[in-house]
Amino acid sequence: MSRVLRMNPTTFWWDNHYDQAAHLGYVRLTCEEPTADAWEVKFPRYQVAYGGWCASRNMRLAVENIAERTVAEQIRQRILTSTREQSAFDGLWAEVRDLGRAPHEAFDTGAEFWATAGSRSGQRGSIAIRNRYDAAVQWEGEPFTGGTTYALDLMSATRPIQRHIPHSMGWLKGR
């Protein structure tokens, strides 16, 4: 899997040292009219999936984290016309996939939330590191461990309602 780095709104560098046009291992790509907003730059929505048969195995690879569709199309075209890829794969295919906008824009780095499920249900936390679908969190009253992630789908901006569960030992009271 290779990376795509955004240098400025119109210039991208693709980490592909096998390409003939690569300079120091990177291929320069341009986008004349960028359309991605700040959120799509932070969490890019496109990937180029490609693969084929190689050594009797169906290989599936991807170039991820591409903010602009035109850059993804350029990478797709370069993969399909690459002599290295064509010689390595039988039945070479490549397609641009749109993953959509990253969900839960309200929960960005530093946002406070309430856990709604699991053992942390009802506990308050804040987002330390935001990923596309989960976040590393700092739980209230606990030191930051860094490796604890919590799904964004299980976060709420409002405190969840604490339901009263009647005690299961009512038979002791003669009921």
C-alpha positions in Angstrom: 0.0 0.0 0.0 1.4 3.4 -1.0 0.7 6.8 0.3 -0.5 10.0 -1.3 0.7 13.2 0.2 -1.0 16.6 -0.3 1.7 19.3 -0.6 -0.7 22.1 -1.4 -4.3 22.3 -2.9 -3.1 21.5 -6.4 0.0 19.3 -5.9 0.1 15.8 -4.7 3.0 13.3 -4.3 2.3 9.6 -4.7 4.8 7.2 -3.0 5.6 4.9 -5.9 9.3 4.3 -6.5 8.7 1.8 -9.2 7.2 4.4 -11.6 9.5 5.6 -14.3 8.5 9.2 -13.7 9.3 9.0 -9.9 11.7 11.4 -8.5 13.3 10.2 -5.2 10.5 7.6 -5.0 7.6 10.0 -5.5 5.4 10.7 -8.5 4.1 14.3 -8.8 0.4 14.6 -9.6 -1.6 17.8 -10.1 -5.2 18.8 -9.7 -6.2 22.0 -11.5 -9.5 22.6 -9.7 -9.5 21.2 -6.2 -12.9 20.5 -4.7 -12.2 18.9 -1.3 -13.1 21.0 1.7 -11.0 21.0 5.0 -12.8 17.9 6.4 -12.2 15.9 3.2 -8.5 16.9 3.3 -8.3 15.7 6.9 -10.0 12.4 6.2 -9.6 11.7 2.5 -12.5 10.0 0.8 -11.1 8.2 -2.3 -9.0 5.1 -2.8 -7.8 3.3 -5.8 -8.2 -0.4 -5.5 -6.4 -2.6 -8.0 -5.3 -6.2 -8.4 -5.4 -9.3 -10.5 -3.9 -12.8 -10.6 -0.3 -13.1 -9.5 1.5 -16.4 -8.7 -1.8 -18.3 -8.7 -3.3 -15.9 -6.2 -5.9 -13.2 -6.5 -4.2 -10.1 -5.2 -6.1 -7.0 -4.1 -4.1 -3.9 -3.3 -5.1 -0.2 -2.7 -3.7 3.3 -2.7 -5.6 5.1 0.1 -6.0 8.6 1.5 -6.6 10.5 -1.7 -8.6 13.8 -1.2 -9.3 14.6 -4.8 -11.1 12.4 -7.4 -9.1 13.7 -10.3 -5.8 12.7 -8.6 -7.4 9.2 -7.9 -8.2 8.9 -11.6 -4.7 9.8 -12.5 -3.3 7.1 -10.2 -5.8 4.6 -11.6 -4.7 5.4 -15.1 -1.0 5.1 -14.2 -1.6 1.7 -12.6 -3.4 0.4 -15.7 -0.7 1.6 -18.1 2.3 0.6 -16.0 4.4 -2.1 -17.6 5.5 -3.3 -14.2 1.9 -3.9 -13.0 0.8 -5.4 -16.4 3.7 -7.9 -16.2 3.0 -8.7 -12.6 -0.7 -9.3 -12.8 -2.9 -11.3 -15.2 -6.3 -9.7 -15.6 -5.1 -6.4 -14.1 -8.0 -4.2 -12.9 -8.2 -0.9 -11.1 -11.1 1.2 -9.9 -11.6 4.4 -7.9 -13.7 3.9 -4.8 -15.5 6.7 -3.0 -15.7 6.0 0.7 -17.9 9.1 1.4 -17.4 11.8 3.9 -16.0 10.7 7.3 -18.9 10.4 9.7 -19.6 12.4 12.9 -18.1 15.8 12.0 -19.1 17.1 15.5 -16.7 14.7 17.2 -13.3 16.2 16.2 -10.1 16.3 18.3 -10.8 17.9 21.7 -14.6 17.3 21.6 -16.2 16.0 24.8 -18.7 13.2 24.6 -20.6 10.6 26.7 -20.2 6.9 26.1 -23.4 5.2 25.2 -22.6 1.5 25.2 -20.2 -1.1 26.6 -18.5 -1.1 30.0 -17.9 2.7 29.6 -21.6 3.5 29.2 -22.4 6.8 30.9 -18.8 7.8 31.3 -17.5 11.1 30.0 -14.5 11.5 27.8 -12.7 13.7 25.3 -11.2 12.9 22.0 -7.4 13.0 21.9 -6.7 11.6 18.4 -9.5 11.4 15.8 -9.5 8.6 13.2 -12.1 8.1 10.4 -14.3 5.7 12.4 -13.0 5.7 15.9 -10.9 7.9 18.3 -8.3 7.5 20.9 -10.0 8.9 24.0 -9.1 10.5 27.4 -11.6 9.2 29.9 -12.5 11.6 32.7 -10.5 11.0 35.9 -8.1 8.6 34.2 -4.6 9.1 32.7 -4.3 9.1 29.0 -3.1 5.6 27.8 -3.1 6.4 24.1 -4.0 2.9 22.9 -7.7 2.9 24.0 -10.0 3.6 21.0 -13.7 4.0 21.1 -16.1 3.9 18.2 -17.6 7.2 17.1 -21.0 5.5 16.6 -21.1 4.9 20.4 -20.5 8.5 21.3 -23.2 11.0 22.2 -23.0 14.8 22.8 -25.6 14.5 25.5 -25.5 12.4 28.7 -27.4 9.2 28.2 -30.5 8.6 30.4 -29.6 6.3 33.3 -32.4 3.7 33.5 -33.4 2.4 36.9 -33.3 -1.3 37.0 -35.3 -2.8 39.9 -33.3 -4.9 42.3 -33.6 -8.6 41.4 -33.9 -9.7 45.0 -37.4 -8.5 45.6 -38.3 -11.9 46.9 -36.4 -11.0 50.1 -39.0 -8.3 50.9 -41.9 -10.8 50.6 -43.0 -9.9 47.1 
